[in-house]
């Protein structure tokens, strides 16, 4: 019988792979799975965006492309529509990460606006035992951001 001897780095790599496999099978991550198209069909052609939670971190990643080459207003709103974050971006492309670890549990909305378009994505912050950030589907007016899986 042959015996394989693994170096500590090989053992760590295998351990990480096993943990990742178990994490992918956990029910809390199923809530973060998006089964729709990568880009929402109703999204305005002038402003295309995607937002998704960063696994194992209390953060949301946001990317957008602004074909109209005008300023894009980014807002994060709480359940009561109170603005908790606001910025004005003057670039045709943007990638940013929003740390939401200081926010209380509940529903929030990311809203992007130009003079031609408005897109939104609602998400929910949950207690750590359930995965913390879950993208939700909102039936309100306006286009929504695509959710990357």
MARTOR-476111 format. One record per residue (C-alpha): residue number from 1; x, y, z; residue in one letter. Coordinates in steps of 0.1 Angstrom, whole numbers, plus 2048, in hexadecimal, padded with zeros to 3 digits. Each point is the difference from the previous one (the first is absolute). Example, Ala and Ser with C-alpha at 12.3 -4.5 7.8 and 13.67 -1.06 7.14 Angstrom:
residues 2
ZAMAR  nr   u   v   w rest
ZAMAR   1 87B 7D3 84E    a
ZAMAR   2 80E 822 7F9    s
This chain:
residues 149
ZAMAR  nr   u   v   w rest
ZAMAR   1 800 800 800    x
ZAMAR   2 80E 822 7F6    x
ZAMAR   3 7FF 81D 818    x
ZAMAR   4 7FE 824 7F4    x
ZAMAR   5 811 81A 814    x
ZAMAR   6 7F2 823 7FC    x
ZAMAR   7 812 820 808    x
ZAMAR   8 7EE 818 818    x
ZAMAR   9 7F7 817 7E2    x
ZAMAR  10 7F1 7E2 7EE    x
ZAMAR  11 7EC 7F6 81F    x
ZAMAR  12 7F4 824 804    x
ZAMAR  13 7F5 801 7DB    x
ZAMAR  14 7EC 7E0 804    x
ZAMAR  15 7F1 80C 820    x
ZAMAR  16 7F5 821 7EF    x
ZAMAR  17 7F1 7EC 7E3    x
ZAMAR  18 7EC 7EA 818    x
ZAMAR  19 7F4 81E 814    x
ZAMAR  20 7F5 811 7E0    x
ZAMAR  21 7EE 7E1 7F4    x
ZAMAR  22 7ED 7FE 821    x
ZAMAR  23 7F9 825 7FF    x
ZAMAR  24 7F1 7FE 7DD    x
ZAMAR  25 7E9 7E4 80C    x
ZAMAR  26 7F3 815 81E    x
ZAMAR  27 7DC 80C 7FE    x
ZAMAR  28 809 824 808    x
ZAMAR  29 812 804 7DF    x
ZAMAR  30 7E3 7F3 7EC    x
ZAMAR  31 7EE 820 809    x
ZAMAR  32 81B 813 7EE    x
ZAMAR  33 7FD 7EC 7E0    x
ZAMAR  34 7F2 813 7E2    x
ZAMAR  35 7F1 7EA 7E5    x
ZAMAR  36 7F6 81B 7E8    x
ZAMAR  37 813 810 7E3    x
ZAMAR  38 821 811 807    x
ZAMAR  39 7F2 821 7F2    x
ZAMAR  40 7DD 80B 807    x
ZAMAR  41 7ED 805 7DE    x
ZAMAR  42 7EE 81F 80C    x
ZAMAR  43 81F 812 80B    x
ZAMAR  44 806 820 7ED    x
ZAMAR  45 81A 7FC 7E5    x
ZAMAR  46 812 820 80B    x
ZAMAR  47 806 7F3 823    x
ZAMAR  48 809 7DB 806    x
ZAMAR  49 809 7F4 823    x
ZAMAR  50 805 7E2 815    x
ZAMAR  51 801 7FC 826    x
ZAMAR  52 808 7E2 816    x
ZAMAR  53 809 7F7 823    x
ZAMAR  54 825 7F7 808    x
ZAMAR  55 800 7DE 810    x
ZAMAR  56 80D 7FF 824    x
ZAMAR  57 801 826 802    x
ZAMAR  58 7E5 819 80A    x
ZAMAR  59 804 812 7DF    x
ZAMAR  60 7EE 805 7DF    x
ZAMAR  61 813 804 7DF    x
ZAMAR  62 7F3 818 7E5    x
ZAMAR  63 80A 804 7DC    x
ZAMAR  64 7F1 816 7E6    x
ZAMAR  65 805 80D 7DD    x
ZAMAR  66 7F1 821 7F7    x
ZAMAR  67 7FC 804 7DA    x
ZAMAR  68 7F0 823 803    x
ZAMAR  69 821 80E 80D    x
ZAMAR  70 7EE 815 81A    x
ZAMAR  71 804 7FF 826    x
ZAMAR  72 7F1 7E2 813    x
ZAMAR  73 7F1 805 822    x
ZAMAR  74 805 7E2 817    x
ZAMAR  75 7E9 7FE 81F    x
ZAMAR  76 7FB 7E5 81A    x
ZAMAR  77 7DE 804 811    x
ZAMAR  78 7F3 7EF 81F    x
ZAMAR  79 7DC 7F1 804    x
ZAMAR  80 7F2 823 807    x
ZAMAR  81 811 80E 7E0    x
ZAMAR  82 818 814 815    x
ZAMAR  83 821 805 7ED    x
ZAMAR  84 81D 7F0 813    x
ZAMAR  85 81A 804 7E5    x
ZAMAR  86 802 817 7E2    x
ZAMAR  87 81B 807 7E6    x
ZAMAR  88 802 80F 7DD    x
ZAMAR  89 816 7EE 7E7    x
ZAMAR  90 80D 812 7E1    x
ZAMAR  91 80E 7E1 7EE    x
ZAMAR  92 7F3 7EA 7E4    x
ZAMAR  93 80A 7E1 814    x
ZAMAR  94 7FF 7F9 826    x
ZAMAR  95 809 7E4 818    x
ZAMAR  96 7FC 804 825    x
ZAMAR  97 7FB 7ED 820    x
ZAMAR  98 7E8 80B 81B    x
ZAMAR  99 807 7F4 824    x
ZAMAR 100 7DE 7FB 810    x
ZAMAR 101 80D 7F0 821    x
ZAMAR 102 7F6 81F 814    x
ZAMAR 103 7DC 7FF 7F3    x
ZAMAR 104 7E4 7F0 815    x
ZAMAR 105 7ED 7E1 7F2    x
ZAMAR 106 7E5 809 7E7    x
ZAMAR 107 7F9 809 7DC    x
ZAMAR 108 814 819 7EC    x
ZAMAR 109 7FF 80D 7DC    x
ZAMAR 110 81D 80A 7E9    x
ZAMAR 111 7F4 81A 7E8    x
ZAMAR 112 813 80D 7E2    x
ZAMAR 113 7F2 81F 7ED    x
ZAMAR 114 80A 814 7E2    x
ZAMAR 115 7EB 81A 7EE    x
ZAMAR 116 7F6 7E4 7E8    x
ZAMAR 117 7FD 7E1 816    x
ZAMAR 118 7F9 7F2 822    x
ZAMAR 119 808 7DD 80C    x
ZAMAR 120 7FC 7F0 822    x
ZAMAR 121 809 7E0 813    x
ZAMAR 122 7F2 7F8 822    x
ZAMAR 123 814 7EA 819    x
ZAMAR 124 7FB 7F3 823    x
ZAMAR 125 819 7FF 81C    x
ZAMAR 126 7FB 7E2 816    x
ZAMAR 127 810 7F3 820    x
ZAMAR 128 822 7F0 7FA    x
ZAMAR 129 7F2 7DC 805    x
ZAMAR 130 7EC 803 7DF    x
ZAMAR 131 819 80F 7E9    x
ZAMAR 132 7FD 826 808    x
ZAMAR 133 7F7 80E 7DE    x
ZAMAR 134 7E5 7F3 7E9    x
ZAMAR 135 7F5 810 7DF    x
ZAMAR 136 7DB 803 7FE    x
ZAMAR 137 7E7 806 7E3    x
ZAMAR 138 7ED 820 802    x
ZAMAR 139 7E0 806 7EC    x
ZAMAR 140 801 826 801    x
ZAMAR 141 802 815 7E0    x
ZAMAR 142 821 806 7EE    x
ZAMAR 143 81A 7E8 7F4    x
ZAMAR 144 814 7EB 818    x
ZAMAR 145 825 7F8 801    x
ZAMAR 146 80B 7DE 7F4    x
ZAMAR 147 80C 7E9 81C    x
ZAMAR 148 820 7ED 7F8    x
ZAMAR 149 802 7DC 80C    x
